[in-house]
Amino acid sequence: MPVQKPQMTNDDEKRVVPFRPRPAEPRAAQSGTSAPDTQADSQNRADAHRRRQIANLAAALFAVFLTAVGVWLATSLNHMRQVQDCVAMGMRDCSNVSGSAPHS
């Protein structure tokens, strides 16, 4: 099936859509109040700040948990590797392998 391109006339190619940015007015000026920081607005900011603090604490605890799991996993894998090396060398009592190399 052939691809059909829209036909453009010279007028369509030269049309420019004007961009009008929004006026930069503060929120208080738009609502008609003169005080920029009302009681309800400051309460909303305090609630938002508290929620951000709780979210940041939860993220930090999750990062600490992931780090602890990673360290535990690395040490467990290292211990298993040492036990397997001990068994592969034909040594006895490999369940009590310490962190150092086995003596022959």
N, C-alpha and C positions, 0 to 999 in steps of 0.2 A: 504494500500500500504506500503510495507516494506521500511524502510530507508536504503539507500545504502551508505556506507562509502567508500571514495576513498581508493584504495589499495596502500600502501606505501611500497617501497622496503627499504632495509637497507641504500642505497645511499641517498634516499630522507630524511630520518630521521637525517642524519648526516651533511647535507649541511648547511653551515653558509654563510650568505650574509654579506660581509664586509661593514662597515659603514665608509665613508670618510667625515669628516666634511668640510664645505666650508672654504676656507681661510678667515681670518678676516682682510680684507683690507678696508680702508675707501673709501667712494664713490668717492672722488676727485682722489685718486690714480687709481681707475678703469677706469675713463674717460680720464686719461692722463694729466690732469691739475695739476699744482703744488700748486696753491692757494686753500685751502680748503673752503674758504668762498667768492664766487664770488658775483657780484652785483645782478644777477638774483636770486641766492640762498638766499641772505639776504632779497630780496623783497618777495620771496615766504614765507619765515619764518615770515615776518611782516604781510603778508596777512593771513596766517594761525593763527597767534596770534590774529589778529583782529576778525577773524571768531569765534575763541574759546571764546573771550571776549563777543561777541554778544550772542553766545549760552549760556554761563554761566549767562548772564544778563536775558535772556529769561527764563531760568530754575528757577532763583531766583524769578522773577516776578510771574511765575506760582505757585511756592510754597507759596508765600505771598497771592496770590489770593485764593488758596485752603484753607489756614489757615483762611482767613477772611470769606469764605463761611462756613467753619466748625463752627466758633464761632457764626455766625449769625444763623445757623441752630440749634445749641444747645440752644441759648437763645430763639428762636422762639418756640421750642418744650417745653422748660421749662414754658414759658408763657401760652401756650395752656394747659399744664397739670394743671397749677394753676387755669385757668378759668374753666376747666372741674371739678376740685375738688370743686370749689365754687358752680357750678351749681348742682353737686351731693349732696351737703349739703343743698340745697334748699334756698340758700341766693339770694338776689336781687342785681342788679347793679354789675354783675360779669364782665362786660366789662372793669371796672376801677380797676382791681385787681392789687395791688402793689406787690413788691417782698417779703413782709412779710406775715406771716400767717394771715388769716382772723380772725377778732374779733367776739366773739359771744355775 
